[in-house]
């Protein structure tokens, strides 16, 4: 039964592919060609709109990434300054301790 179901699915897939090809091959009138052209142009427009939205989203993401990189660099610099200050304080305290000893 599994093999039969698999074969039936393959037949359905093959029919769907053939139907689409037959549909385009069977355009015989100007009206059918106009309808097909209208459909294709509609798909083209929706694809262009989607591409535009994706491009805009990509640009926003790139700008956000750039901002985050700047913030990260600033934070790293701040941490380096704090670390240097901390090391300075340790040296001062060690010197004070040595003087006390």
ChimeraX attribute file (.defattr): number of C-alpha atoms within 10 A of each C-alpha:
attribute: neighborCount
match mode: 1-to-1
recipient: residues
	/A:1	6
	/A:2	7
	/A:3	8
	/A:4	9
	/A:5	10
	/A:6	11
	/A:7	12
	/A:8	12
	/A:9	12
	/A:10	12
	/A:11	12
	/A:12	12
	/A:13	12
	/A:14	11
	/A:15	13
	/A:16	12
	/A:17	11
	/A:18	11
	/A:19	12
	/A:20	11
	/A:21	11
	/A:22	12
	/A:23	10
	/A:24	12
	/A:25	9
	/A:26	11
	/A:27	14
	/A:28	9
	/A:29	8
	/A:30	9
	/A:31	10
	/A:32	13
	/A:33	14
	/A:34	12
	/A:35	12
	/A:36	15
	/A:37	12
	/A:38	12
	/A:39	12
	/A:40	12
	/A:41	12
	/A:42	12
	/A:43	12
	/A:44	12
	/A:45	12
	/A:46	12
	/A:47	12
	/A:48	12
	/A:49	12
	/A:50	12
	/A:51	12
	/A:52	12
	/A:53	12
	/A:54	12
	/A:55	12
	/A:56	12
	/A:57	12
	/A:58	12
	/A:59	12
	/A:60	12
	/A:61	12
	/A:62	12
	/A:63	12
	/A:64	12
	/A:65	12
	/A:66	12
	/A:67	12
	/A:68	12
	/A:69	12
	/A:70	12
	/A:71	12
	/A:72	12
	/A:73	12
	/A:74	12
	/A:75	12
	/A:76	12
	/A:77	12
	/A:78	12
	/A:79	12
	/A:80	12
	/A:81	12
	/A:82	12
	/A:83	12
	/A:84	12
	/A:85	12
	/A:86	12
	/A:87	12
	/A:88	12
	/A:89	12
	/A:90	12
	/A:91	12
	/A:92	12
	/A:93	12
	/A:94	12
	/A:95	12
	/A:96	11
	/A:97	10
	/A:98	9
	/A:99	8
	/A:100	7
	/A:101	6
